[in-house]
Amino acid sequence: MYWVYAVRRLLAAGPLVFAVITVNFLLIRLAPGDPVTMIIGEAAYYDQKFVEEVRARFGLDQPLHVQYLRYVFRVLQGDLGQSLYFDQQPVLAVILSRLPKTVLLLAVGYGVAIPLGIGLGCLAARRPYSSTDNVVSVIGLLGYSVPSFWLGMLLILTFSIGLDLLPVGGMMDVRTPAAGVAAVIDRARHLILPAVALGAFHLALIARLTRASMLEILRLDYITTARSKGLNERAVYFKHALRNGLLPVITAAGYTIGFLFGGSVVIETVFAYPGTGALLYQALLSRDFPLMLGILIVVTMAIVLCNLITDLLYGKIDPRIRLA
């Protein structure tokens, strides 16, 4: 049943990916700026023949609809084209060289935000309107409202420049060995600040959702019935209430993956982290059309996959849901 549902969802995602390719292709190609000028620099202003040669080499001299059809045909064959900025390297190879670093950053940021947010939300719901609940609410409000780029710069000023405890940016120190325990520790230190800046918003969101969901669940009749049977409060809270209370939290956690990828562009730029987000920003500045489109396609497919996993988990946790 789950495999059939997963295959059907993946097949249904085909039109969505096609729509993303079409919209992004048109938006990027119709935006102002000439990638040829970015590639050849000052020569574009006095050597028009060279400009036309470069434009023909990359197929930019063709009508827009011809460029679009050629690009779609290549994508269907698994070819995302060649990067205009990175010496005509295959776009997929350039993305795959950066993607594991972004996945690591997202995993650390989200991996900390989800359990900590759930824990804070449960703690606040267990003692509603108490001082603990007020503190959690303030933390949630701050994390929800503070822009991630501003939080990132504040963390740099405090922990890197002010206290000199953590690195300013990057992924590793060039003076550290490439392997071994020292390398692991060094990379972990470089991950702390960007992961905190990236996960703060999602931690606050999950904490607020968990609190609201748990308060609603704890008022239901079956919780009162469980307590009347003599079950201890811990069993009532964690075994009966928490499982149902996490359903909206799991939904929100899965469907905010797209915002997480979007936030990585800002965070990786602020911290000079060499991931896919910083690569997208660099491609935007250099007008590297194939690289921008390739990153957006890969991110779209990742979001579709994460949403599918969320739906499958939802069906596993709640037996009342039947995936068809």
NUVEX-938888 format. One line per field, with one value per residue (C-alpha): residue in one letter; residue number from 1; x, y, z. Coordinates in steps of 0.02 Angstrom, whole numbers, plus 50000, padded with zeros to 5 digits. Layout:
% NUVEX-938888
code <- A  ...
pos <- NUM  ...
u <- X  ...
v <- Y  ...
w <- Z  ...
This chain:
% NUVEX-938888
code <- M  Y  W  V  Y  A  V  R  R  L  L  A  A  G  P  L  V  F  A  V  I  T  V  N  F  L  L  I  R  L  A  P  G  D  P  V  T  M  I  I  G  E  A  A  Y  Y  D  Q  K  F  V  E  E  V  R  A  R  F  G  L  D  Q  P  L  H  V  Q  Y  L  R  Y  V  F  R  V  L  Q  G  D  L  G  Q  S  L  Y  F  D  Q  Q  P  V  L  A  V  I  L  S  R  L  P  K  T  V  L  L  L  A  V  G  Y  G  V  A  I  P  L  G  I  G  L  G  C  L  A  A  R  R  P  Y  S  S  T  D  N  V  V  S  V  I  G  L  L  G  Y  S  V  P  S  F  W  L  G  M  L  L  I  L  T  F  S  I  G  L  D  L  L  P  V  G  G  M  M  D  V  R  T  P  A  A  G  V  A  A  V  I  D  R  A  R  H  L  I  L  P  A  V  A  L  G  A  F  H  L  A  L  I  A  R  L  T  R  A  S  M  L  E  I  L  R  L  D  Y  I  T  T  A  R  S  K  G  L  N  E  R  A  V  Y  F  K  H  A  L  R  N  G  L  L  P  V  I  T  A  A  G  Y  T  I  G  F  L  F  G  G  S  V  V  I  E  T  V  F  A  Y  P  G  T  G  A  L  L  Y  Q  A  L  L  S  R  D  F  P  L  M  L  G  I  L  I  V  V  T  M  A  I  V  L  C  N  L  I  T  D  L  L  Y  G  K  I  D  P  R  I  R  L  A
pos <- 1  2  3  4  5  6  7  8  9  10  11  12  13  14  15  16  17  18  19  20  21  22  23  24  25  26  27  28  29  30  31  32  33  34  35  36  37  38  39  40  41  42  43  44  45  46  47  48  49  50  51  52  53  54  55  56  57  58  59  60  61  62  63  64  65  66  67  68  69  70  71  72  73  74  75  76  77  78  79  80  81  82  83  84  85  86  87  88  89  90  91  92  93  94  95  96  97  98  99  100  101  102  103  104  105  106  107  108  109  110  111  112  113  114  115  116  117  118  119  120  121  122  123  124  125  126  127  128  129  130  131  132  133  134  135  136  137  138  139  140  141  142  143  144  145  146  147  148  149  150  151  152  153  154  155  156  157  158  159  160  161  162  163  164  165  166  167  168  169  170  171  172  173  174  175  176  177  178  179  180  181  182  183  184  185  186  187  188  189  190  191  192  193  194  195  196  197  198  199  200  201  202  203  204  205  206  207  208  209  210  211  212  213  214  215  216  217  218  219  220  221  222  223  224  225  226  227  228  229  230  231  232  233  234  235  236  237  238  239  240  241  242  243  244  245  246  247  248  249  250  251  252  253  254  255  256  257  258  259  260  261  262  263  264  265  266  267  268  269  270  271  272  273  274  275  276  277  278  279  280  281  282  283  284  285  286  287  288  289  290  291  292  293  294  295  296  297  298  299  300  301  302  303  304  305  306  307  308  309  310  311  312  313  314  315  316  317  318  319  320  321  322  323  324
u <- 50000  50135  50242  50094  50054  50236  50249  50086  50144  50311  50224  50104  50254  50309  50194  50247  50431  50391  50296  50442  50563  50451  50418  50598  50666  50556  50588  50777  50791  50679  50768  50888  51073  51181  51281  51400  51453  51487  51589  51705  51713  51776  51799  51610  51621  51744  51742  51566  51618  51690  51528  51426  51543  51522  51335  51326  51436  51312  51158  51104  51084  50931  50750  50685  50565  50705  50817  50674  50636  50820  50838  50684  50745  50915  50835  50729  50892  50967  51078  51062  51184  51355  51393  51436  51536  51628  51725  51582  51582  51424  51293  51246  51428  51444  51283  51329  51496  51405  51244  51314  51374  51202  51120  51238  51193  51006  51018  51108  50996  50834  50894  50917  50765  50637  50672  50712  50555  50447  50525  50497  50318  50279  50357  50252  50091  50117  50113  50008  50016  50156  50326  50396  50260  50294  50480  50447  50322  50449  50581  50457  50407  50588  50638  50485  50506  50695  50761  50885  51016  51010  51023  51171  51264  51223  51294  51452  51474  51444  51528  51658  51716  51667  51704  51817  51741  51684  51740  51667  51623  51673  51665  51838  52004  52140  52265  52166  52205  52085  52038  52035  51957  52029  51944  51776  51788  51838  51692  51573  51631  51603  51427  51365  51327  51248  51146  51080  51038  50952  50856  50798  50642  50592  50626  50509  50376  50381  50377  50224  50134  50175  50111  49948  49919  49956  49842  49701  49733  49743  49565  49489  49378  49493  49629  49506  49456  49639  49665  49506  49572  49716  49856  50000  50021  50180  50093  49943  50052  50181  50092  49917  49927  50096  50071  49914  49982  50130  50024  50012  50193  50252  50148  50224  50400  50386  50306  50428  50574  50556  50576  50727  50810  50768  50842  51002  51038  51041  51131  51264  51297  51312  51430  51522  51471  51513  51346  51210  51131  51292  51312  51140  51184  51347  51255  51132  51269  51360  51199  51238  51069  51100  51169  51024  50897  50988  50990  50805  50762  50863  50786  50610  50637  50707  50554  50437  50530  50525  50337  50311  50408  50303  50141  50207  50256  50086  50003  50116  50085  49897  49814  49652  49734  49729  49848  49766
v <- 50000  50124  50081  50105  50271  50328  50282  50372  50528  50529  50511  50651  50762  50759  50900  51003  50986  51029  51185  51237  51216  51320  51463  51475  51466  51611  51716  51694  51720  51873  51954  52097  52057  51969  51815  51838  52007  51926  51788  51887  52047  52207  52124  52133  52322  52330  52158  52127  51983  51890  51922  51843  51692  51662  51686  51558  51436  51430  51435  51605  51671  51561  51618  51595  51454  51358  51377  51317  51162  51115  51136  51030  50894  50890  50885  50736  50649  50692  50830  50996  51081  51161  51301  51467  51526  51367  51337  51243  51104  50996  51081  50920  50889  51066  51046  50874  50941  51066  50973  50861  51016  51094  50930  50922  51099  51068  50903  50983  51137  51041  50893  51007  51117  50976  50882  51041  51127  50977  50969  51154  51144  50994  51079  51235  51135  51033  51192  51316  51500  51469  51555  51409  51432  51619  51592  51466  51586  51728  51614  51562  51741  51797  51650  51671  51858  51887  51880  51740  51851  51974  51833  51763  51928  51949  51776  51820  51983  51897  51727  51753  51933  51976  51816  51733  51563  51505  51532  51676  51573  51439  51253  51211  51289  51263  51232  51083  50908  50846  50690  50628  50685  50861  50881  50823  50944  51087  51058  51043  51212  51290  51217  51283  51464  51436  51290  51395  51540  51423  51321  51462  51502  51320  51285  51426  51369  51189  51241  51350  51216  51080  51186  51230  51051  50974  51096  51048  50860  50866  50934  50789  50657  50508  50593  50617  50434  50378  50479  50409  50232  50272  50289  50394  50567  50522  50379  50489  50630  50537  50378  50445  50632  50660  50539  50628  50798  50776  50752  50938  50962  50827  50907  51078  51006  50918  51059  51192  51103  51223  51372  51286  51273  51455  51507  51414  51537  51681  51588  51513  51685  51767  51633  51604  51421  51328  51246  51245  51405  51504  51423  51486  51662  51655  51591  51734  51864  51790  51764  51579  51524  51336  51328  51426  51317  51159  51207  51252  51085  50986  51084  51058  50871  50868  50960  50839  50692  50768  50800  50621  50557  50669  50595  50418  50455  50532  50371  50267  50372  50391  50223  50314  50383  50271  50315  50281
w <- 50000  50049  49898  49780  49860  49850  49666  49626  49718  49628  49460  49506  49548  49366  49310  49461  49418  49237  49293  49404  49258  49144  49265  49325  49148  49092  49247  49239  49051  49051  49198  49157  49138  49010  49062  48914  48984  49152  49071  48958  49060  48979  48809  48788  48766  48620  48534  48473  48362  48511  48605  48465  48460  48646  48634  48493  48589  48733  48622  48685  48508  48478  48506  48682  48638  48551  48704  48814  48711  48702  48889  48929  48810  48898  49070  49020  48976  49146  49078  49170  49054  49082  49203  49121  49272  49326  49164  49079  49209  49211  49318  49406  49456  49526  49626  49693  49752  49864  49906  50046  50140  50134  50184  50334  50386  50366  50461  50608  50613  50593  50695  50844  50813  50804  50968  51063  50998  51042  51215  51249  51184  51294  51444  51416  51389  51546  51652  51553  51599  51723  51724  51623  51493  51486  51459  51318  51239  51241  51164  51031  50993  50976  50868  50759  50730  50720  50539  50513  50430  50575  50701  50605  50609  50794  50830  50734  50830  50998  50989  50853  50866  51044  51139  51009  51045  50874  50693  50594  50441  50319  50345  50411  50455  50324  50464  50528  50461  50329  50429  50607  50770  50752  50583  50653  50800  50686  50567  50714  50780  50609  50603  50770  50725  50553  50619  50764  50648  50525  50654  50770  50670  50652  50836  50883  50759  50819  51003  50976  50875  51002  51146  51058  51000  51170  51261  51143  51160  51350  51357  51259  51338  51309  51411  51553  51537  51543  51702  51781  51753  51869  51742  51804  51729  51635  51542  51503  51441  51337  51284  51247  51221  51140  50996  50936  50981  50865  50708  50662  50715  50594  50456  50488  50503  50336  50239  50301  50218  50072  50187  50263  50091  50058  50224  50186  50045  50168  50307  50194  50120  50292  50358  50193  50206  50044  50015  49884  49951  49929  49759  49707  49764  49667  49512  49528  49535  49386  49286  49269  49199  49188  49364  49439  49350  49400  49584  49581  49499  49628  49773  49703  49691  49868  49933  49843  49919  50095  50080  50025  50176  50288  50219  50243  50423  50453  50397  50509  50665  50645  50602  50557  50400  50248  50108  49941
